[in-house]
Amino acid sequence: MSPLPPRSPPELPPEPAPAGADTPVEVCELRLYVSGNTTRSTRAIQTLRSLCDNHLAGAYSLEVIDIYQNPKAARDAQIIAVPTLMKLKPMPVRLLIGDLSDTATLRSALGIE
């Protein structure tokens, strides 16, 4: 009888990655409709950018649309008041209307705890 060839050890399943390691982060896709260079529009942009930079750094995209320069975009999105923020991703889509000064509501809408 010939000796059996050596056996390789059984393959173990890969270890789960630690929480947050190399897991894809879904980018928060935002669209803000404003009306020119008004105080309310400027405040909404500043508030939103500040909050996103502090809590979603590198994980958000923001498109600012001036309805005076692009009225078709506002019509297509059925925007009737500005500033209006649309959170497109992750789902569900959310709409916030106003200067976004209520940061608690803004954080809740963006899923920032």
MOPAC internal coordinates of N, CA, C and O (Angstrom, degrees):
PM7 1SCF
backbone

  N    0.0000 0     0.00 0     0.00 0    0    0    0
  C    1.4324 1     0.00 0     0.00 0    1    0    0
  C    1.5126 1   108.79 1     0.00 0    2    1    0
  O    1.2310 1   121.30 1   -45.24 1    3    2    1
  N    1.3266 1   115.13 1   134.76 1    3    2    1
  C    1.4517 1   117.68 1   179.52 1    5    3    2
  C    1.5269 1   109.35 1   -91.48 1    6    5    3
  O    1.2310 1   121.17 1   -29.51 1    7    6    5
  N    1.3193 1   115.36 1   150.49 1    7    6    5
  C    1.4697 1   117.53 1  -179.37 1    9    7    6
  C    1.5343 1   110.60 1   -67.82 1   10    9    7
  O    1.2310 1   120.83 1   -30.22 1   11   10    9
  N    1.3006 1   116.03 1   149.78 1   11   10    9
  C    1.4631 1   121.61 1   178.14 1   13   11   10
  C    1.5280 1   109.60 1   -73.81 1   14   13   11
  O    1.2310 1   120.41 1   -36.00 1   15   14   13
  N    1.3258 1   116.82 1   144.00 1   15   14   13
  C    1.4690 1   118.47 1   176.69 1   17   15   14
  C    1.5233 1   109.68 1   -64.97 1   18   17   15
  O    1.2310 1   121.09 1   -27.15 1   19   18   17
  N    1.3180 1   115.51 1   152.85 1   19   18   17
  C    1.4730 1   117.86 1   179.56 1   21   19   18
  C    1.5257 1   110.48 1   -61.76 1   22   21   19
  O    1.2310 1   120.99 1   -35.78 1   23   22   21
  N    1.3002 1   115.71 1   144.22 1   23   22   21
  C    1.4687 1   121.46 1   179.80 1   25   23   22
  C    1.5177 1   109.32 1   -96.65 1   26   25   23
  O    1.2310 1   121.38 1   -40.46 1   27   26   25
  N    1.3011 1   114.97 1   139.54 1   27   26   25
  C    1.4603 1   118.11 1   174.97 1   29   27   26
  C    1.5227 1   107.94 1   -81.36 1   30   29   27
  O    1.2310 1   120.74 1   -29.47 1   31   30   29
  N    1.3146 1   116.20 1   150.53 1   31   30   29
  C    1.4663 1   118.33 1  -179.47 1   33   31   30
  C    1.5254 1   110.21 1   -63.39 1   34   33   31
  O    1.2310 1   120.20 1   -29.37 1   35   34   33
  N    1.3063 1   117.23 1   150.63 1   35   34   33
  C    1.4720 1   119.08 1   179.69 1   37   35   34
  C    1.5277 1   109.93 1   -63.22 1   38   37   35
  O    1.2310 1   121.62 1   -34.00 1   39   38   37
  N    1.3211 1   114.51 1   146.00 1   39   38   37
  C    1.4641 1   118.69 1   178.57 1   41   39   38
  C    1.5189 1   109.37 1   -75.78 1   42   41   39
  O    1.2310 1   122.20 1   -46.76 1   43   42   41
  N    1.3000 1   113.39 1   133.24 1   43   42   41
  C    1.4572 1   119.31 1   178.81 1   45   43   42
  C    1.5148 1   108.61 1   -94.66 1   46   45   43
  O    1.2310 1   120.47 1   -31.59 1   47   46   45
  N    1.3167 1   116.72 1   148.41 1   47   46   45
  C    1.4729 1   117.93 1   176.39 1   49   47   46
  C    1.5276 1   109.35 1   -65.45 1   50   49   47
  O    1.2310 1   120.56 1   -30.24 1   51   50   49
  N    1.3267 1   116.53 1   149.76 1   51   50   49
  C    1.4641 1   118.52 1  -179.88 1   53   51   50
  C    1.5190 1   111.32 1   -62.63 1   54   53   51
  O    1.2310 1   121.30 1   -33.72 1   55   54   53
  N    1.3166 1   115.12 1   146.28 1   55   54   53
  C    1.4599 1   119.75 1   178.61 1   57   55   54
  C    1.5201 1   109.01 1   -72.63 1   58   57   55
  O    1.2310 1   120.82 1   -37.89 1   59   58   57
  N    1.3127 1   116.03 1   142.11 1   59   58   57
  C    1.4700 1   117.29 1   178.42 1   61   59   58
  C    1.5179 1   109.91 1   -65.81 1   62   61   59
  O    1.2310 1   121.37 1   -35.34 1   63   62   61
  N    1.3332 1   114.98 1   144.66 1   63   62   61
  C    1.4649 1   120.16 1   179.18 1   65   63   62
  C    1.5189 1   109.04 1   -71.24 1   66   65   63
  O    1.2310 1   120.60 1   -33.27 1   67   66   65
  N    1.3315 1   116.45 1   146.73 1   67   66   65
  C    1.4653 1   118.35 1   176.17 1   69   67   66
  C    1.5218 1   110.05 1   -59.96 1   70   69   67
  O    1.2310 1   121.09 1   -27.24 1   71   70   69
  N    1.3020 1   115.52 1   152.76 1   71   70   69
  C    1.4685 1   120.70 1  -178.91 1   73   71   70
  C    1.5193 1   109.91 1   -55.53 1   74   73   71
  O    1.2310 1   120.94 1   -50.57 1   75   74   73
  N    1.3283 1   115.80 1   129.43 1   75   74   73
  C    1.4574 1   121.09 1   176.96 1   77   75   74
  C    1.5148 1   114.07 1    86.29 1   78   77   75
  O    1.2310 1   119.00 1   173.49 1   79   78   77
  N    1.3132 1   119.51 1    -6.51 1   79   78   77
  C    1.4564 1   120.72 1  -177.73 1   81   79   78
  C    1.5211 1   109.66 1   -91.16 1   82   81   79
  O    1.2310 1   120.67 1   -57.86 1   83   82   81
  N    1.2983 1   116.33 1   122.14 1   83   82   81
  C    1.4606 1   123.23 1   176.24 1   85   83   82
  C    1.5219 1   114.25 1    55.06 1   86   85   83
  O    1.2310 1   120.20 1  -159.86 1   87   86   85
  N    1.3075 1   117.21 1    20.14 1   87   86   85
  C    1.4540 1   118.93 1   175.47 1   89   87   86
  C    1.5215 1   107.32 1   -90.35 1   90   89   87
  O    1.2310 1   120.31 1   -46.31 1   91   90   89
  N    1.3156 1   117.02 1   133.69 1   91   90   89
  C    1.4549 1   118.38 1  -177.97 1   93   91   90
  C    1.5264 1   110.86 1   -64.57 1   94   93   91
  O    1.2310 1   121.16 1   -45.24 1   95   94   93
  N    1.3045 1   115.38 1   134.76 1   95   94   93
  C    1.4581 1   121.32 1   179.20 1   97   95   94
  C    1.5177 1   107.48 1   -99.07 1   98   97   95
  O    1.2310 1   120.75 1   -53.33 1   99   98   97
  N    1.3220 1   116.16 1   126.67 1   99   98   97
  C    1.4524 1   119.03 1   178.24 1  101   99   98
  C    1.5252 1   108.74 1   -75.26 1  102  101   99
  O    1.2310 1   121.46 1   -53.90 1  103  102  101
  N    1.3080 1   114.81 1   126.10 1  103  102  101
  C    1.4549 1   120.99 1  -178.38 1  105  103  102
  C    1.5193 1   109.40 1   -73.32 1  106  105  103
  O    1.2310 1   120.99 1   -44.91 1  107  106  105
  N    1.3087 1   115.70 1   135.09 1  107  106  105
  C    1.4524 1   121.95 1   176.63 1  109  107  106
  C    1.5291 1   107.30 1   -81.37 1  110  109  107
  O    1.2310 1   120.63 1   -65.62 1  111  110  109
  N    1.3191 1   116.41 1   114.38 1  111  110  109
  C    1.4602 1   121.55 1  -177.27 1  113  111  110
  C    1.5249 1   109.18 1   -98.70 1  114  113  111
  O    1.2310 1   121.04 1   -61.39 1  115  114  113
  N    1.3339 1   115.61 1   118.61 1  115  114  113
  C    1.4634 1   121.69 1  -174.74 1  117  115  114
  C    1.5186 1   110.93 1  -121.94 1  118  117  115
  O    1.2310 1   121.19 1   -32.92 1  119  118  117
  N    1.3239 1   115.32 1   147.08 1  119  118  117
  C    1.4624 1   121.33 1   174.36 1  121  119  118
  C    1.5264 1   106.79 1  -134.91 1  122  121  119
  O    1.2310 1   120.92 1   -56.06 1  123  122  121
  N    1.3295 1   115.85 1   123.94 1  123  122  121
  C    1.4643 1   121.40 1  -177.95 1  125  123  122
  C    1.5217 1   109.03 1  -114.96 1  126  125  123
  O    1.2310 1   120.88 1   -58.13 1  127  126  125
  N    1.3177 1   115.92 1   121.87 1  127  126  125
  C    1.4642 1   121.94 1   177.16 1  129  127  126
  C    1.5215 1   108.13 1   -97.21 1  130  129  127
  O    1.2310 1   120.88 1   -53.13 1  131  130  129
  N    1.3377 1   115.93 1   126.87 1  131  130  129
  C    1.4640 1   121.58 1  -179.86 1  133  131  130
  C    1.5186 1   109.20 1  -130.45 1  134  133  131
  O    1.2310 1   121.00 1   -10.76 1  135  134  133
  N    1.3395 1   115.70 1   169.24 1  135  134  133
  C    1.4675 1   120.65 1   179.93 1  137  135  134
  C    1.5217 1   109.57 1  -120.94 1  138  137  135
  O    1.2310 1   121.07 1   -91.80 1  139  138  137
  N    1.3025 1   115.56 1    88.20 1  139  138  137
  C    1.4593 1   120.42 1   176.96 1  141  139  138
  C    1.5158 1   112.61 1    68.63 1  142  141  139
  O    1.2310 1   121.67 1    26.09 1  143  142  141
  N    1.3293 1   114.41 1  -153.91 1  143  142  141
  C    1.4610 1   121.67 1  -175.24 1  145  143  142
  C    1.5287 1   110.38 1  -103.05 1  146  145  143
  O    1.2310 1   120.62 1  -130.65 1  147  146  145
  N    1.3264 1   116.41 1    49.35 1  147  146  145
  C    1.4601 1   120.68 1  -179.41 1  149  147  146
  C    1.5252 1   110.16 1   -82.27 1  150  149  147
  O    1.2310 1   121.16 1   -14.19 1  151  150  149
  N    1.3192 1   115.38 1   165.81 1  151  150  149
  C    1.4664 1   120.54 1   178.32 1  153  151  150
  C    1.5202 1   110.82 1   -61.46 1  154  153  151
  O    1.2310 1   120.17 1   135.89 1  155  154  153
  N    1.3215 1   117.29 1   -44.11 1  155  154  153
  C    1.4725 1   120.64 1  -179.92 1  157  155  154
  C    1.5271 1   111.56 1   -63.53 1  158  157  155
  O    1.2310 1   120.52 1   138.35 1  159  158  157
  N    1.3197 1   116.61 1   -41.65 1  159  158  157
  C    1.4624 1   120.14 1   179.40 1  161  159  158
  C    1.5232 1   111.11 1   -65.21 1  162  161  159
  O    1.2310 1   120.70 1   134.04 1  163  162  161
  N    1.3109 1   116.28 1   -45.96 1  163  162  161
  C    1.4648 1   121.10 1  -179.99 1  165  163  162
  C    1.5282 1   110.87 1   -61.84 1  166  165  163
  O    1.2310 1   120.56 1   136.46 1  167  166  165
  N    1.3275 1   116.54 1   -43.54 1  167  166  165
  C    1.4672 1   120.82 1   179.26 1  169  167  166
  C    1.5267 1   110.81 1   -63.04 1  170  169  167
  O    1.2310 1   120.13 1   137.84 1  171  170  169
  N    1.3272 1   117.35 1   -42.16 1  171  170  169
  C    1.4666 1   120.85 1   179.89 1  173  171  170
  C    1.5279 1   110.67 1   -62.89 1  174  173  171
  O    1.2310 1   120.09 1   135.77 1  175  174  173
  N    1.3173 1   117.43 1   -44.23 1  175  174  173
  C    1.4683 1   121.20 1   179.39 1  177  175  174
  C    1.5229 1   110.43 1   -62.89 1  178  177  175
  O    1.2310 1   120.24 1   132.98 1  179  178  177
  N    1.3312 1   117.14 1   -47.02 1  179  178  177
  C    1.4684 1   120.98 1  -178.61 1  181  179  178
  C    1.5297 1   111.51 1   -63.60 1  182  181  179
  O    1.2310 1   120.45 1   135.37 1  183  182  181
  N    1.3217 1   116.74 1   -44.63 1  183  182  181
  C    1.4664 1   120.84 1  -179.78 1  185  183  182
  C    1.5202 1   110.65 1   -62.06 1  186  185  183
  O    1.2310 1   120.52 1   133.30 1  187  186  185
  N    1.3258 1   116.61 1   -46.70 1  187  186  185
  C    1.4611 1   121.00 1  -177.71 1  189  187  186
  C    1.5296 1   111.25 1   -65.60 1  190  189  187
  O    1.2310 1   120.32 1   133.42 1  191  190  189
  N    1.3241 1   117.00 1   -46.58 1  191  190  189
  C    1.4766 1   119.66 1  -179.82 1  193  191  190
  C    1.5248 1   111.22 1   -62.69 1  194  193  191
  O    1.2310 1   120.11 1   138.11 1  195  194  193
  N    1.3099 1   117.40 1   -41.89 1  195  194  193
  C    1.4606 1   121.02 1  -179.86 1  197  195  194
  C    1.5248 1   110.67 1   -61.76 1  198  197  195
  O    1.2310 1   120.53 1   131.92 1  199  198  197
  N    1.3340 1   116.59 1   -48.08 1  199  198  197
  C    1.4575 1   120.66 1  -179.44 1  201  199  198
  C    1.5311 1   110.98 1   -62.95 1  202  201  199
  O    1.2310 1   120.40 1   135.27 1  203  202  201
  N    1.3128 1   116.84 1   -44.73 1  203  202  201
  C    1.4669 1   120.24 1  -179.40 1  205  203  202
  C    1.5252 1   111.95 1   -66.88 1  206  205  203
  O    1.2310 1   119.96 1   139.12 1  207  206  205
  N    1.3223 1   117.68 1   -40.88 1  207  206  205
  C    1.4638 1   120.42 1   178.64 1  209  207  206
  C    1.5267 1   111.11 1   -62.81 1  210  209  207
  O    1.2310 1   120.30 1   144.20 1  211  210  209
  N    1.3249 1   117.03 1   -35.80 1  211  210  209
  C    1.4611 1   121.08 1  -178.58 1  213  211  210
  C    1.5233 1   113.41 1   -79.80 1  214  213  211
  O    1.2310 1   119.78 1   147.81 1  215  214  213
  N    1.3345 1   118.02 1   -32.19 1  215  214  213
  C    1.4604 1   120.14 1  -172.20 1  217  215  214
  C    1.5265 1   114.79 1  -116.91 1  218  217  215
  O    1.2310 1   120.01 1   161.58 1  219  218  217
  N    1.3196 1   117.58 1   -18.42 1  219  218  217
  C    1.4632 1   120.45 1  -177.39 1  221  219  218
  C    1.5314 1   110.99 1  -128.19 1  222  221  219
  O    1.2310 1   120.09 1  -153.43 1  223  222  221
  N    1.3138 1   117.44 1    26.57 1  223  222  221
  C    1.4679 1   121.46 1  -174.67 1  225  223  222
  C    1.5219 1   110.94 1   -49.34 1  226  225  223
  O    1.2310 1   120.91 1   -57.41 1  227  226  225
  N    1.3171 1   115.87 1   122.59 1  227  226  225
  C    1.4500 1   121.64 1   178.34 1  229  227  226
  C    1.5222 1   114.14 1    77.75 1  230  229  227
  O    1.2310 1   119.72 1   179.25 1  231  230  229
  N    1.3099 1   118.14 1    -0.75 1  231  230  229
  C    1.4614 1   120.76 1  -176.80 1  233  231  230
  C    1.5239 1   111.80 1  -124.29 1  234  233  231
  O    1.2310 1   120.81 1  -150.68 1  235  234  233
  N    1.3330 1   116.06 1    29.32 1  235  234  233
  C    1.4597 1   118.32 1   176.69 1  237  235  234
  C    1.5169 1   110.00 1  -146.74 1  238  237  235
  O    1.2310 1   121.50 1   -25.08 1  239  238  237
  N    1.3222 1   114.73 1   154.92 1  239  238  237
  C    1.4588 1   120.57 1   171.17 1  241  239  238
  C    1.5234 1   106.40 1  -128.01 1  242  241  239
  O    1.2310 1   121.41 1   -41.57 1  243  242  241
  N    1.3147 1   114.92 1   138.43 1  243  242  241
  C    1.4610 1   120.54 1  -177.12 1  245  243  242
  C    1.5159 1   109.41 1  -128.10 1  246  245  243
  O    1.2310 1   121.25 1   -55.01 1  247  246  245
  N    1.3256 1   115.21 1   124.99 1  247  246  245
  C    1.4512 1   121.79 1   174.30 1  249  247  246
  C    1.5273 1   106.92 1  -113.60 1  250  249  247
  O    1.2310 1   120.53 1   -58.19 1  251  250  249
  N    1.3388 1   116.58 1   121.81 1  251  250  249
  C    1.4631 1   121.40 1   178.34 1  253  251  250
  C    1.5235 1   107.20 1  -103.21 1  254  253  251
  O    1.2310 1   120.98 1   -54.76 1  255  254  253
  N    1.3265 1   115.73 1   125.24 1  255  254  253
  C    1.4556 1   121.55 1  -178.32 1  257  255  254
  C    1.5219 1   108.93 1  -117.80 1  258  257  255
  O    1.2310 1   120.96 1   -60.55 1  259  258  257
  N    1.3144 1   115.78 1   119.45 1  259  258  257
  C    1.4631 1   122.04 1   175.95 1  261  259  258
  C    1.5248 1   106.97 1   -86.73 1  262  261  259
  O    1.2310 1   120.50 1   -63.89 1  263  262  261
  N    1.3225 1   116.66 1   116.11 1  263  262  261
  C    1.4671 1   119.41 1  -175.22 1  265  263  262
  C    1.5252 1   112.63 1   -68.96 1  266  265  263
  O    1.2310 1   119.79 1   161.66 1  267  266  265
  N    1.3332 1   118.01 1   -18.34 1  267  266  265
  C    1.4603 1   119.91 1   175.16 1  269  267  266
  C    1.5206 1   110.43 1   -72.18 1  270  269  267
  O    1.2310 1   120.54 1   145.03 1  271  270  269
  N    1.3117 1   116.57 1   -34.97 1  271  270  269
  C    1.4666 1   120.55 1  -179.72 1  273  271  270
  C    1.5222 1   112.16 1   -87.87 1  274  273  271
  O    1.2310 1   120.13 1   156.71 1  275  274  273
  N    1.3366 1   117.36 1   -23.29 1  275  274  273
  C    1.4535 1   120.91 1  -178.42 1  277  275  274
  C    1.5380 1   110.02 1  -139.16 1  278  277  275
  O    1.2310 1   120.27 1  -111.08 1  279  278  277
  N    1.3387 1   117.08 1    68.92 1  279  278  277
  C    1.4673 1   119.41 1  -177.63 1  281  279  278
  C    1.5303 1   112.89 1   -64.76 1  282  281  279
  O    1.2310 1   119.78 1   152.24 1  283  282  281
  N    1.3227 1   118.03 1   -27.76 1  283  282  281
  C    1.4725 1   120.79 1   179.26 1  285  283  282
  C    1.5256 1   110.98 1   -62.97 1  286  285  283
  O    1.2310 1   120.01 1   140.94 1  287  286  285
  N    1.3266 1   117.59 1   -39.06 1  287  286  285
  C    1.4718 1   120.55 1   179.06 1  289  287  286
  C    1.5281 1   110.64 1   -61.55 1  290  289  287
  O    1.2310 1   120.55 1   140.23 1  291  290  289
  N    1.3274 1   116.56 1   -39.77 1  291  290  289
  C    1.4603 1   120.64 1   179.07 1  293  291  290
  C    1.5339 1   110.45 1   -67.49 1  294  293  291
  O    1.2310 1   120.43 1   137.72 1  295  294  293
  N    1.3259 1   116.78 1   -42.28 1  295  294  293
  C    1.4714 1   120.22 1   177.62 1  297  295  294
  C    1.5247 1   110.65 1   -62.89 1  298  297  295
  O    1.2310 1   120.46 1   134.63 1  299  298  297
  N    1.3342 1   116.73 1   -45.37 1  299  298  297
  C    1.4646 1   120.85 1  -178.27 1  301  299  298
  C    1.5358 1   111.61 1   -61.57 1  302  301  299
  O    1.2310 1   120.54 1   143.95 1  303  302  301
  N    1.3381 1   116.58 1   -36.05 1  303  302  301
  C    1.4703 1   120.98 1  -179.64 1  305  303  302
  C    1.5288 1   111.80 1   -89.53 1  306  305  303
  O    1.2310 1   120.35 1  -179.59 1  307  306  305
  N    1.3320 1   116.94 1     0.41 1  307  306  305
  C    1.4577 1   123.50 1  -179.39 1  309  307  306
  C    1.5284 1   112.19 1    57.28 1  310  309  307
  O    1.2310 1   120.98 1  -135.70 1  311  310  309
  N    1.3306 1   115.73 1    44.30 1  311  310  309
  C    1.4612 1   122.10 1   178.18 1  313  311  310
  C    1.5242 1   107.76 1   -82.37 1  314  313  311
  O    1.2310 1   120.71 1   -55.55 1  315  314  313
  N    1.3395 1   116.24 1   124.45 1  315  314  313
  C    1.4653 1   119.80 1  -178.36 1  317  315  314
  C    1.5267 1   112.21 1  -114.80 1  318  317  315
  O    1.2310 1   119.90 1   169.33 1  319  318  317
  N    1.3283 1   117.80 1   -10.67 1  319  318  317
  C    1.4663 1   122.07 1   178.68 1  321  319  318
  C    1.5266 1   107.78 1  -144.45 1  322  321  319
  O    1.2310 1   121.00 1   -31.63 1  323  322  321
  N    1.3099 1   115.70 1   148.37 1  323  322  321
  C    1.4681 1   120.12 1   178.64 1  325  323  322
  C    1.5180 1   108.83 1  -133.53 1  326  325  323
  O    1.2310 1   119.68 1   -26.46 1  327  326  325
  N    1.3135 1   118.22 1   153.54 1  327  326  325
  C    1.4518 1   127.70 1    -4.91 1  329  327  326
  C    1.5306 1   111.51 1   -68.04 1  330  329  327
  O    1.2310 1   121.30 1   -36.25 1  331  330  329
  N    1.3351 1   115.13 1   143.75 1  331  330  329
  C    1.4612 1   122.59 1   174.11 1  333  331  330
  C    1.5171 1   108.22 1  -129.68 1  334  333  331
  O    1.2310 1   120.97 1   -50.71 1  335  334  333
  N    1.3252 1   115.75 1   129.29 1  335  334  333
  C    1.4540 1   122.12 1   177.23 1  337  335  334
  C    1.5194 1   108.54 1  -105.95 1  338  337  335
  O    1.2310 1   121.03 1   -49.74 1  339  338  337
  N    1.3291 1   115.63 1   130.26 1  339  338  337
  C    1.4570 1   121.87 1   173.83 1  341  339  338
  C    1.5223 1   107.97 1  -112.47 1  342  341  339
  O    1.2310 1   120.73 1   -57.13 1  343  342  341
  N    1.3311 1   116.21 1   122.87 1  343  342  341
  C    1.4614 1   120.25 1   171.92 1  345  343  342
  C    1.5085 1   105.16 1   -97.14 1  346  345  343
  O    1.2310 1   120.72 1   -69.96 1  347  346  345
  N    1.3351 1   116.22 1   110.04 1  347  346  345
  C    1.4499 1   121.37 1  -174.88 1  349  347  346
  C    1.5304 1   112.83 1   -88.83 1  350  349  347
  O    1.2310 1   120.67 1   142.05 1  351  350  349
  N    1.3166 1   116.32 1   -37.95 1  351  350  349
  C    1.4646 1   122.03 1   178.90 1  353  351  350
  C    1.5017 1   108.27 1  -140.47 1  354  353  351
  O    1.2310 1   119.21 1   -30.80 1  355  354  353
  N    1.2954 1   119.11 1   149.20 1  355  354  353
  C    1.4547 1   127.03 1    -8.59 1  357  355  354
  C    1.5239 1   110.96 1   -69.21 1  358  357  355
  O    1.2310 1   121.68 1   -20.75 1  359  358  357
  N    1.3010 1   114.40 1   159.25 1  359  358  357
  C    1.4551 1   120.98 1  -178.39 1  361  359  358
  C    1.5211 1   109.59 1   -64.12 1  362  361  359
  O    1.2310 1   117.62 1   -25.84 1  363  362  361
  N    1.2789 1   122.13 1   154.16 1  363  362  361
  C    1.4492 1   128.00 1     2.50 1  365  363  362
  C    1.5287 1   111.19 1   -81.68 1  366  365  363
  O    1.2310 1   121.01 1   -22.54 1  367  366  365
  N    1.3274 1   115.67 1   157.46 1  367  366  365
  C    1.4614 1   121.39 1   175.72 1  369  367  366
  C    1.5182 1   108.05 1   -66.64 1  370  369  367
  O    1.2310 1   121.08 1   -42.63 1  371  370  369
  N    1.3279 1   115.55 1   137.37 1  371  370  369
  C    1.4758 1   120.45 1   178.21 1  373  371  370
  C    1.5220 1   108.95 1  -129.89 1  374  373  371
  O    1.2310 1   120.97 1   -30.89 1  375  374  373
  N    1.3296 1   115.75 1   149.11 1  375  374  373
  C    1.4596 1   123.27 1   177.38 1  377  375  374
  C    1.5097 1   109.19 1  -123.54 1  378  377  375
  O    1.2310 1   120.79 1   -49.08 1  379  378  377
  N    1.3336 1   116.10 1   130.92 1  379  378  377
  C    1.4650 1   121.33 1   173.58 1  381  379  378
  C    1.5197 1   107.47 1  -124.90 1  382  381  379
  O    1.2310 1   121.09 1   -46.93 1  383  382  381
  N    1.3087 1   115.51 1   133.07 1  383  382  381
  C    1.4589 1   120.66 1  -178.59 1  385  383  382
  C    1.5170 1   108.78 1  -116.27 1  386  385  383
  O    1.2310 1   120.47 1   -46.38 1  387  386  385
  N    1.3335 1   116.70 1   133.62 1  387  386  385
  C    1.4541 1   121.94 1   178.47 1  389  387  386
  C    1.5135 1   111.03 1   128.22 1  390  389  387
  O    1.2310 1   120.58 1     5.89 1  391  390  389
  N    1.3231 1   116.50 1  -174.11 1  391  390  389
  C    1.4673 1   120.60 1  -174.54 1  393  391  390
  C    1.5303 1   113.01 1   -80.58 1  394  393  391
  O    1.2310 1   120.11 1  -177.27 1  395  394  393
  N    1.3272 1   117.40 1     2.73 1  395  394  393
  C    1.4670 1   124.25 1   176.89 1  397  395  394
  C    1.5204 1   112.77 1    65.48 1  398  397  395
  O    1.2310 1   120.23 1  -156.86 1  399  398  397
  N    1.3248 1   117.17 1    23.14 1  399  398  397
  C    1.4642 1   120.15 1  -179.24 1  401  399  398
  C    1.5258 1   112.24 1   -74.00 1  402  401  399
  O    1.2310 1   119.74 1   160.76 1  403  402  401
  N    1.3306 1   118.11 1   -19.24 1  403  402  401
  C    1.4622 1   121.27 1   176.38 1  405  403  402
  C    1.5290 1   107.46 1   -83.08 1  406  405  403
  O    1.2310 1   120.99 1   -92.13 1  407  406  405
  N    1.3281 1   115.71 1    87.87 1  407  406  405
  C    1.4657 1   120.11 1  -172.98 1  409  407  406
  C    1.5288 1   112.45 1   -67.96 1  410  409  407
  O    1.2310 1   119.52 1   154.87 1  411  410  409
  N    1.3159 1   118.52 1   -25.13 1  411  410  409
  C    1.4668 1   120.34 1   177.37 1  413  411  410
  C    1.5320 1   109.92 1   -65.05 1  414  413  411
  O    1.2310 1   120.58 1   135.14 1  415  414  413
  N    1.3125 1   116.50 1   -44.86 1  415  414  413
  C    1.4612 1   121.06 1   177.95 1  417  415  414
  C    1.5235 1   110.19 1   -66.28 1  418  417  415
  O    1.2310 1   120.55 1   138.02 1  419  418  417
  N    1.3187 1   116.55 1   -41.98 1  419  418  417
  C    1.4628 1   121.31 1   178.82 1  421  419  418
  C    1.5209 1   110.91 1   -61.05 1  422  421  419
  O    1.2310 1   120.28 1   133.59 1  423  422  421
  N    1.3229 1   117.08 1   -46.41 1  423  422  421
  C    1.4667 1   121.13 1   178.99 1  425  423  422
  C    1.5218 1   111.05 1   -61.15 1  426  425  423
  O    1.2310 1   120.30 1   137.82 1  427  426  425
  N    1.3034 1   117.03 1   -42.18 1  427  426  425
  C    1.4590 1   121.78 1   179.80 1  429  427  426
  C    1.5324 1   110.42 1   -63.02 1  430  429  427
  O    1.2310 1   120.39 1   134.87 1  431  430  429
  N    1.3208 1   116.86 1   -45.13 1  431  430  429
  C    1.4616 1   121.14 1  -179.62 1  433  431  430
  C    1.5280 1   112.12 1   -63.64 1  434  433  431
  O    1.2310 1   120.78 1   147.85 1  435  434  433
  N    1.3264 1   116.11 1   -32.15 1  435  434  433
  C    1.4651 1   120.09 1  -179.33 1  437  435  434
  C    1.5340 1   112.11 1   -89.19 1  438  437  435
  O    1.2310 1   120.32 1   176.11 1  439  438  437
  N    1.3117 1   117.00 1    -3.89 1  439  438  437
  C    1.4581 1   120.22 1   179.64 1  441  439  438
  C    1.5085 1   113.62 1    76.61 1  442  441  439
  O    1.2310 1   120.32 1  -153.58 1  443  442  441
  N    1.3249 1   116.99 1    26.42 1  443  442  441
  C    1.4623 1   121.92 1   178.83 1  445  443  442
  C    1.5215 1   107.75 1   -98.76 1  446  445  443
  O    1.2310 1   120.51 1   -62.11 1  447  446  445
  N    1.2989 1   116.63 1   117.89 1  447  446  445
  C    1.4721 1   120.33 1  -178.43 1  449  447  446
  C    1.4976 1   110.94 1   -97.12 1  450  449  447
  O    1.2310 1   120.10 1   180.00 1  451  450  449

